[in-house]
């Protein structure tokens, strides 16, 4: 009985360790864009890494002066863009 319990616990720990998201943490980005004091009707915003920030660029659509890049598609936490 103790052996079975130990094996089940070890299997659960093994599976739970493998279920986490791997890789660097990303963040959600949102903001407002205006031109000549008015919200920009539409467009695209691109965040490009600077300095020693790893990874590629991230982009979002601008609609009625607002943009959002969700965490799932967002830039790296602590990066410079």
JOKA-V501281 format. One record per pair of residues at least 4 apart in sequence whose ideal C-beta (glycine too) atoms are under 8 Angstrom apart, sorted by sequence separation. I is the first residue (numbers start at 1). GAP is how many residues later the second one is. D is the distance in Angstrom with one decimal. If there is no record, write none. Layout:
I:GAP:D
I:GAP:D
//
This chain:
1:4:6.5
2:4:6.3
3:4:6.3
4:4:6.4
5:4:6.3
6:4:6.2
7:4:6.2
8:4:6.3
9:4:6.4
10:4:6.3
11:4:6.4
12:4:6.1
13:4:6.3
14:4:6.8
15:4:6.5
34:4:5.9
49:4:3.8
62:4:7.1
63:4:7.5
69:4:5.8
70:4:6.3
75:4:5.3
34:5:5.4
35:5:5.1
49:5:7.0
62:5:4.7
69:5:4.8
33:6:7.1
34:6:6.3
49:6:5.8
61:6:6.5
69:6:7.2
75:6:5.7
32:7:6.9
33:7:4.5
49:7:7.2
60:7:4.5
49:8:7.0
60:8:5.9
48:9:4.7
60:9:4.1
33:10:7.1
47:10:6.3
59:10:7.2
46:11:5.3
47:11:4.7
58:11:5.5
33:12:6.7
46:12:7.2
47:12:7.3
46:13:4.5
31:14:8.0
45:14:6.6
44:15:5.8
45:15:5.4
58:15:6.5
44:16:7.2
58:16:6.0
44:17:6.0
45:17:5.8
58:17:4.8
29:18:6.9
43:18:7.7
44:18:6.4
42:19:7.5
43:19:4.1
42:20:5.9
55:20:7.4
42:21:5.9
55:21:5.6
40:22:5.5
41:22:8.0
42:22:7.8
45:22:5.1
47:22:7.3
54:22:6.7
41:23:6.6
53:23:6.6
58:23:7.7
41:24:7.6
55:24:7.1
39:25:5.8
40:25:5.4
54:25:7.5
39:26:2.4
49:26:7.6
53:26:3.9
38:27:7.7
39:27:7.5
49:27:7.9
53:27:5.1
47:28:5.4
53:28:6.9
29:29:7.5
33:29:5.3
51:29:4.9
24:30:7.4
49:30:6.0
50:30:4.7
24:31:7.6
29:31:7.2
34:31:6.0
49:31:7.1
50:31:6.3
33:32:5.7
49:32:6.0
32:33:5.4
33:33:7.6
48:33:6.3
32:34:5.8
33:34:6.3
47:34:4.0
31:35:7.4
32:35:7.9
30:36:7.3
31:36:5.9
30:37:6.6
29:38:7.9
30:38:4.3
29:39:7.1
30:39:7.4
28:40:7.1
29:40:4.5
28:41:6.8
28:42:5.7
28:43:4.3
27:44:6.1
26:45:5.5
29:45:5.6
26:46:7.3
28:46:5.5
29:46:6.4
26:47:7.7
27:47:5.1
26:48:4.4
27:48:6.4
26:49:6.4
27:49:7.6
26:50:6.0
27:50:5.0
25:51:7.2
26:51:6.5
24:52:5.0
25:52:4.4
24:53:7.0
//
